[in-house]
Amino acid sequence: MLVFQTERLTVRRLTVADAPFMLAILNSEGFLNNIGDRGITTVPQAEAYLIEGSLDSYQQNEFGMYAVTLTSTGEAIGLAGLVKREQLSDIDIGYALLPQYWHRGYALEAAAGVVEHARALGFSELLGIVSPGNQASIQLLEKLGFKFDKVLQWDQGDDVLLYHKALEIID
């Protein structure tokens, strides 16, 4: 199901059929280094991860992480979307691209679309969390108008940087 389109990207809901792609992105360099190892090593595990994660979030929250695809080819190149975490007071933006699609502006394009999507859903604030060493993601959040708030202690004692952005509601 289509969520939104940008100039070059189509962003749609994930399905169980996306399990091979999910397996690839969860085990990609950027995901492992900046987000973390989810321990998903097989397609059946990726299917379960999708069902328990994004597909459940669509049912519970009417939003979640989405597949980012090239409009020209339909090829899945990454993830972007909205996440509701118990540790945070508001929803946060999430994004990840396969490494071969870095440095082309796709992450910024997809993330900007997610900000507009959150605004259209009626959210008044959006959070972003990022590992302190992930300069590319920090710069992306700042380009989108997110402001640094504070350092949070995250799972297993790791620190993350918390950013926030106030959203003006569009009638």
Rosetta silent file (secondary structure, phi, psi, omega in degrees, C-alpha in Angstrom):
SEQUENCE: MLVFQTERLTVRRLTVADAPFMLAILNSEGFLNNIGDRGITTVPQAEAYLIEGSLDSYQQNEFGMYAVTLTSTGEAIGLAGLVKREQLSDIDIGYALLPQYWHRGYALEAAAGVVEHARALGFSELLGIVSPGNQASIQLLEKLGFKFDKVLQWDQGDDVLLYHKALEIID
SCORE:     score description
SCORE:     0.000 S_00000001
   1 L     0.000  128.878  179.934    0.000    0.000    0.000 S_00000001
   2 E   -65.360  133.141  175.580    1.359    3.374   -1.046 S_00000001
   3 E  -102.704  -50.919  174.359    2.183    5.729    1.838 S_00000001
   4 E  -164.950  165.108  175.531    3.720    8.621   -0.134 S_00000001
   5 E  -126.858  149.964  172.928    5.881    9.459   -3.123 S_00000001
   6 L  -119.597 -170.159 -178.307    8.714   11.912   -3.578 S_00000001
   7 L   -57.031  -42.926 -175.787   10.497   13.001   -6.717 S_00000001
   8 L  -116.608   -8.955 -169.948   12.486    9.755   -7.006 S_00000001
   9 E  -122.419  147.362  169.510   11.070    7.460   -4.354 S_00000001
  10 E  -114.881  128.027 -179.627    7.933    5.475   -3.632 S_00000001
  11 E  -114.046  123.196 -174.129    7.376    4.703    0.031 S_00000001
  12 E  -136.319  163.957  176.000    4.991    1.847    0.766 S_00000001
  13 E   -65.599  145.102  174.590    3.974   -0.474    3.546 S_00000001
  14 L   -75.433  154.736  173.667    6.136   -3.529    4.018 S_00000001
  15 L  -131.653  169.799  177.461    4.695   -7.012    3.469 S_00000001
  16 H   -60.423  -28.530  178.325    5.903  -10.500    4.395 S_00000001
  17 H   -64.276  -15.086  177.760    7.133  -10.776    0.793 S_00000001
  18 H   -83.363    5.167 -176.483    9.777   -8.157    1.713 S_00000001
  19 H   -55.331  -44.539  178.453   11.526  -10.652    4.030 S_00000001
  20 H   -61.143  -40.489  175.948   14.578  -11.213    1.745 S_00000001
  21 H   -63.748  -43.857 -179.616   15.076   -7.445    1.488 S_00000001
  22 H   -60.662  -42.172  177.003   14.591   -7.067    5.257 S_00000001
  23 H   -58.225  -43.023 -179.449   17.205   -9.755    5.880 S_00000001
  24 H   -65.424  -46.539 -176.236   19.641   -7.846    3.658 S_00000001
  25 H   -71.242  -37.415  179.006   19.118   -4.454    5.256 S_00000001
  26 H   -63.408  -24.404 -179.295   19.155   -5.757    8.844 S_00000001
  27 L  -107.932   14.482  178.501   22.565   -7.264    8.134 S_00000001
  28 L   -80.842  158.566 -177.968   23.984   -4.346    6.158 S_00000001
  29 H   -51.940  -51.269 -176.782   27.010   -2.399    7.350 S_00000001
  30 H   -64.662  -41.085 -179.692   25.137    0.775    8.215 S_00000001
  31 H   -65.250  -48.280 -178.312   22.347   -0.977   10.096 S_00000001
  32 H   -62.844  -42.203 -176.682   24.709   -3.115   12.156 S_00000001
  33 H   -74.905  -35.012 -170.518   27.059   -0.204   12.964 S_00000001
  34 H  -110.012  -20.819 -178.029   24.482    2.498   13.677 S_00000001
  35 L  -114.695  -48.227  175.692   21.276    0.763   14.733 S_00000001
  36 L   132.893  159.635  179.952   22.321   -2.642   15.999 S_00000001
  37 L   -81.271  120.122  179.331   22.326   -6.355   15.352 S_00000001
  38 L   -91.132   -1.424  178.151   18.799   -7.757   15.531 S_00000001
  39 L    71.268   21.384 -179.333   20.043  -11.357   15.329 S_00000001
  40 L   -94.744  116.223 -175.397   18.067  -12.016   12.141 S_00000001
  41 L  -125.855   -2.402 -179.703   19.991  -14.464    9.953 S_00000001
  42 L  -134.876  159.943  177.457   17.335  -16.308    7.915 S_00000001
  43 H   -62.506  -42.774  177.000   14.382  -15.383    5.716 S_00000001
  44 H   -59.952  -37.192  176.175   11.893  -17.058    8.118 S_00000001
  45 H   -65.299  -38.974  178.204   13.321  -14.954   10.969 S_00000001
  46 H   -65.558  -37.238  176.188   12.968  -11.855    8.776 S_00000001
  47 H   -61.478  -46.118  179.475    9.337  -12.784    8.089 S_00000001
  48 H   -63.851  -39.395  178.118    8.669  -13.052   11.830 S_00000001
  49 H   -60.912  -42.768  177.282   10.488   -9.745   12.410 S_00000001
  50 H   -63.802  -46.972 -177.728    8.216   -8.066    9.856 S_00000001
  51 H   -62.473  -45.628 -177.067    5.054   -9.590   11.325 S_00000001
  52 H   -79.400  -17.331 -177.335    5.953   -8.694   14.923 S_00000001
  53 H  -103.840  -96.303 -174.045    7.354   -5.278   13.982 S_00000001
  54 H   -60.493  -45.462 -176.950    6.071   -3.180   11.108 S_00000001
  55 H   -65.107  -38.969  175.779    2.970   -5.221   10.275 S_00000001
  56 H   -66.458  -39.510  179.169    1.871   -5.212   13.918 S_00000001
  57 H   -63.157  -38.255  176.961    2.591   -1.473   14.144 S_00000001
  58 H   -59.349  -41.361 -179.734    0.330   -0.815   11.143 S_00000001
  59 H   -69.322  -44.672 -175.343   -2.472   -2.623   12.991 S_00000001
  60 H   -77.840  -39.894 -169.501   -1.836   -1.030   16.379 S_00000001
  61 H  -118.228  -12.866 -174.489   -0.788    2.503   15.374 S_00000001
  62 L    67.029   19.100  172.067   -1.693    2.910   11.687 S_00000001
  63 L  -152.618  171.991  179.078    1.967    3.762   10.986 S_00000001
  64 L   174.101 -160.003  173.918    5.341    2.020   11.117 S_00000001
  65 E   -84.089  144.438 -175.870    8.496    1.511    9.126 S_00000001
  66 E  -124.670  159.173  173.818    7.996    1.444    5.379 S_00000001
  67 E   -79.512  131.849  173.477    9.871    0.181    2.325 S_00000001
  68 E  -101.148  119.673 -177.848   11.665    2.899    0.383 S_00000001
  69 E  -123.853  153.180  173.678   11.759    1.965   -3.291 S_00000001
  70 E   -73.870  125.771 -179.252   13.066    3.601   -6.427 S_00000001
  71 L   -60.968  -36.868 -175.898   10.047    4.814   -8.376 S_00000001
  72 L   -66.365  -31.248 -175.200   11.813    4.094  -11.666 S_00000001
  73 L  -123.365  -18.837 -174.929   12.435    0.399  -10.944 S_00000001
  74 L    81.621    0.337 -178.209   10.443   -0.564   -7.841 S_00000001
  75 L   -69.187  130.645  176.459   13.655   -1.818   -6.227 S_00000001
  76 E   -74.811  125.768 -177.750   13.670   -1.648   -2.418 S_00000001
  77 E  -119.016  -10.605 -178.529   16.665    0.411   -1.290 S_00000001
  78 E  -178.907 -170.069  179.360   15.879    1.145    2.339 S_00000001
  79 E  -127.233  147.825  171.589   13.475    1.746    5.180 S_00000001
  80 E  -158.174  147.668  178.276   11.909    4.918    6.525 S_00000001
  81 E   166.923 -159.470 -175.582    8.990    5.556    8.801 S_00000001
  82 E  -118.926  138.962 -176.614    7.597    6.220   12.224 S_00000001
  83 E  -129.720  136.422  172.605    8.239    4.208   15.369 S_00000001
  84 L  -106.214  114.108 -178.432    6.494    4.204   18.744 S_00000001
  85 L  -112.860  142.202  178.223    8.954    3.130   21.438 S_00000001
  86 L   -59.737  -31.829 -175.628    8.182    2.554   25.093 S_00000001
  87 L   -74.538  -14.863 -174.184   11.322    4.513   26.041 S_00000001
  88 L  -116.764  150.489 -177.560   10.182    7.717   24.291 S_00000001
  89 L   -78.253  -25.193 -179.559    7.305   10.097   24.959 S_00000001
  90 L  -130.573  173.929  177.023    6.510   10.684   21.273 S_00000001
  91 L   -70.054  155.452  176.084    6.951    8.881   17.983 S_00000001
  92 E  -127.992  157.853 -179.983   10.348    8.963   16.338 S_00000001
  93 E   -86.704  141.640  175.986   11.582    8.928   12.795 S_00000001
  94 E  -132.856  149.252  178.136   13.574    5.985   11.543 S_00000001
  95 E  -162.552  149.455  176.227   15.496    5.403    8.327 S_00000001
  96 E  -161.682  138.297  176.892   18.170    3.127    6.901 S_00000001
  97 E  -121.875  151.116  169.926   19.460    2.558    3.389 S_00000001
  98 L   -62.238  141.587 -173.717   21.466   -0.229    1.852 S_00000001
  99 H   -55.027  -31.869 -178.585   25.084    1.048    1.590 S_00000001
 100 H   -68.480   -8.194  179.498   25.120    1.096   -2.217 S_00000001
 101 H  -110.670    8.107  176.192   22.466    3.861   -2.091 S_00000001
 102 L   -70.371  159.630  173.101   24.252    6.172    0.355 S_00000001
 103 L    64.052   29.774  176.863   25.430    9.655   -0.698 S_00000001
 104 L  -124.111    3.640  179.772   22.711   10.169   -3.317 S_00000001
 105 L    84.076    3.003 -178.458   20.242   12.184   -1.235 S_00000001
 106 H   -67.068  -40.522 -178.613   17.767    9.314   -0.914 S_00000001
 107 H   -63.330  -43.920  178.649   17.827    9.252    2.901 S_00000001
 108 H   -63.792  -42.930  179.744   17.097   12.977    3.118 S_00000001
 109 H   -62.387  -45.622  179.691   14.339   12.684    0.508 S_00000001
 110 H   -67.632  -43.724 -178.702   12.696    9.744    2.283 S_00000001
 111 H   -65.503  -38.570  176.336   13.066   11.275    5.757 S_00000001
 112 H   -62.112  -38.518  176.049   11.587   14.596    4.596 S_00000001
 113 H   -64.713  -36.846  178.086    8.616   12.628    3.273 S_00000001
 114 H   -65.950  -39.511  177.595    8.255   10.890    6.641 S_00000001
 115 H   -60.062  -44.821  178.752    8.182   14.278    8.405 S_00000001
 116 H   -66.010  -37.053  177.308    5.348   15.383    6.107 S_00000001
 117 H   -62.246  -44.964  178.368    3.595   12.054    6.650 S_00000001
 118 H   -61.852  -41.569  178.107    3.779   12.536   10.445 S_00000001
 119 H   -62.430  -44.096 -179.341    2.396   16.055   10.061 S_00000001
 120 H   -64.878  -29.338  177.628   -0.460   14.769    7.879 S_00000001
 121 L   -78.177   -6.251  176.504   -1.260   12.157   10.548 S_00000001
 122 L    94.626   11.217  178.293   -1.703   15.008   13.043 S_00000001
 123 L   -75.903  139.511 -178.259    1.426   14.612   15.146 S_00000001
 124 L   -97.666  -13.404  178.406    2.650   17.838   16.736 S_00000001
 125 E  -146.680  149.201  178.442    6.162   16.631   17.538 S_00000001
 126 E  -134.368  134.746  178.787    8.593   14.139   16.091 S_00000001
 127 E  -103.858  162.154  172.937   11.668   12.736   17.806 S_00000001
 128 E  -142.346  136.076  174.602   14.865   11.330   16.370 S_00000001
 129 E  -119.422  143.030 -175.925   17.465    9.181   18.086 S_00000001
 130 E  -149.617  144.702  174.856   20.946    8.689   16.733 S_00000001
 131 L   -66.421  140.317 -176.358   24.204    7.100   17.833 S_00000001
 132 L   -55.179  -30.992 -178.311   26.725    9.795   18.849 S_00000001
 133 L   -88.578   -0.220 -175.851   29.211    8.746   16.166 S_00000001
 134 L   -89.645   76.680 -175.666   26.717    8.680   13.288 S_00000001
 135 H   -61.400  -36.205  179.911   27.567   12.068   11.767 S_00000001
 136 H   -62.373  -42.480 -179.659   25.641   11.445    8.553 S_00000001
 137 H   -71.631  -37.873  175.926   22.420   10.836   10.475 S_00000001
 138 H   -59.514  -47.076  179.501   23.030   13.800   12.787 S_00000001
 139 H   -62.956  -39.066  178.642   23.494   16.056    9.743 S_00000001
 140 H   -62.252  -48.663  178.951   20.343   14.653    8.126 S_00000001
 141 H   -58.912  -42.875 -179.361   18.234   15.365   11.222 S_00000001
 142 H   -66.635  -37.095  175.930   19.648   18.882   11.459 S_00000001
 143 H   -62.323  -31.224  179.520   18.921   19.545    7.756 S_00000001
 144 L   -83.544   -0.231  177.677   15.321   18.569    8.468 S_00000001
 145 L    91.526   10.902  175.191   15.126   21.091   11.306 S_00000001
 146 L   -74.167  145.221  179.389   15.494   18.727   14.240 S_00000001
 147 E  -115.438  139.962  177.116   17.162   20.246   17.298 S_00000001
 148 E   -63.912  135.286  178.790   19.403   18.417   19.763 S_00000001
 149 E  -109.058  -61.759 -177.460   17.650   17.864   23.086 S_00000001
 150 E  -166.198  172.130  173.711   19.786   15.616   25.299 S_00000001
 151 E   -92.981  131.796  177.430   21.816   12.439   25.657 S_00000001
 152 E  -114.020  143.215  171.041   19.792    9.381   26.699 S_00000001
 153 E   -84.722  123.608 -173.449   21.096    6.138   28.121 S_00000001
 154 L  -105.970 -167.026 -179.485   19.666    3.457   25.836 S_00000001
 155 H   -51.810  142.200  175.653   19.589   -0.323   25.817 S_00000001
 156 H    56.384   27.590  174.269   22.613   -2.078   27.299 S_00000001
 157 H    79.901    1.188  178.616   23.987    1.239   28.598 S_00000001
 158 L   -73.371  144.092  175.285   24.699    2.767   25.197 S_00000001
 159 E   -89.708  145.285  170.936   24.113    6.493   24.849 S_00000001
 160 E  -130.227  154.349  175.941   21.982    7.957   22.068 S_00000001
 161 E   -93.866  131.747  179.746   21.399   11.554   21.114 S_00000001
 162 E  -102.731  126.544  176.930   17.778   12.680   21.275 S_00000001
 163 E  -117.082  156.858  176.153   16.560   15.255   18.754 S_00000001
 164 E  -142.070  156.520  177.806   13.104   16.779   18.418 S_00000001
 165 E  -143.456  124.973  173.166   11.131   18.746   15.858 S_00000001
 166 E   -77.770  137.158 -179.394    7.867   20.582   16.412 S_00000001
 167 L  -111.166  130.383  174.251    5.427   19.980   13.576 S_00000001
 168 L   -83.744  128.089 -178.008    2.934   22.536   12.440 S_00000001
 169 L   -75.907  132.689  177.878   -0.372   20.836   11.777 S_00000001
 170 L  -100.213  124.851  179.340   -1.734   21.336    8.273 S_00000001
 171 L   -77.739    0.000    0.000   -5.540   21.538    8.031 S_00000001
